[in-house]
Amino acid sequence: MEACKPVLNTGLRGVTIASTKVSDVDGAKGKLIYRGYLVKDLAGKATFEEVVHLLLFERLPDQGELAAIRRQIADQRAIPAAILTAMQGMPKDALPMDVLQATVPMLANYDPDIRNFDIDSAGRMAIRLIAKFPTIVAAWDRIRNGKAPIDPDPALSQAANLLHMLSGEAPDDELTGFMDAALVLHAEHSFNASTFAAREVASTKAHMYAAVAAGVGSLSGPLHGGANTRVMQMLLAIGDVDKVDDYIANILDTGGVIMGLGHAVYQVDDPRAHILAPMSLALGQRSGDTRWYDLSKALEVKGKAAFKQRKGKDIFVNVDFYSASLYYYMGIAVDLFTPIFAISRIAGWCAHVIEEQFGGAEAKPTLYRPESDYIGDYCGPDECAFVPLNERKPE
């Protein structure tokens, strides 16, 4: 009997490549689970620091453990002066995600655990990275705008400190709470593209910083973390609810995509979108201008209806759809939306790197090494004959 050949060009959709205890996505039921907990039960109830502890150490912390991890994160937020100097020398129009990715390997040079390969060292490296990501992003935003970076405040939570370093002002409880919930919602999402990139690098036994740098690079793509920026650019381009119908018709007529609608996994609405939407509305009402929320809602409702009518099937809203207007209401620059995503997702990346290197090794080979099907047909059925350079003729 002829051996079964693998199905090719799937983008790994539907292909199970490893086991994990970190999280689960049930696309049919619209459930996202962090180590047994529904994300809808964590957002707004557990702080980002609690979720970091859950992801890294497999349980929600008690009061003493929470105080300890808060202190550890606060103590590690500062970045070396040499890295700040290097950032100040970068072109002011450099993409924020490129700056973030460039600084991650630089941080490795200052980590005392970088030559250690054990789970405790990996945990300490994870805490340092989680702590420093907001400092890097906020520092770059101020540097590129000709302002001095603001030192992190150890008295503030991760969410409040991020907003403080970006704006120079201490955020109020509502703003902090919304940012904290957004960080919780984006902290982890199973084997998405950036997490798989980080795990693939980690499978070579590369250190935490190398794996995380790969995750940052993957997240920067417009089909992954960059989608939230494109959602806001879409909203800004439309500008008014009255223009939504024409925009949708044009997109569907030309075979385009309504950013924020559709997902590779969910067959129902992304559960995170329904938590973010009312936050966007609340900040719109607070600012006296609900235009961006109203525009998002109209796009969702009318876009779903038009897609159903044209294509005969349903399409669903994803997390990027409402995180865009939420961050915009917070006064965050549009090109920082994806770095904010990274500030959250770093927790999940680190948890997966630790699992890849120190947990579940019996479930898969140490090194990811997929196969490919070579389809080159350059010289017919035979290999090409090498022609010396001086004998090659222009084609």
Protein Blocks (a to p, Z undefined) as FASTA:
>chain_A
ZZddddehklopoiafbdcfkbccdfknopaceehiafklmgopacfklmmmmmmnopac
dfklmmmmmmmmmmmmpccfklmmmmmmpcfkbcfklmmmmmmmmmmmmmmklmpccfkl
mmmmmmmmmmmmmmmmmmmmmmmnopacddddfkbcfklmmmmmmnopacdfklmmmmmm
mmmmmmpgcjafklmmmmmmmmnopafklmmmmmmmmmmpmklmmmmmmmmmmmmmnopa
klmmmmmmmmmmnopacehiacfkbccdcfklmmmmmmmmmmmmmnopaklmmmmmmmmm
mmmmmmmmmnopacdddfklmmmmmmmmnopafklmmmmmmmmmmmmmmmmmmmmmmgok
lmpcfbdcdddddfbffkojbdcddddfklpccZZ
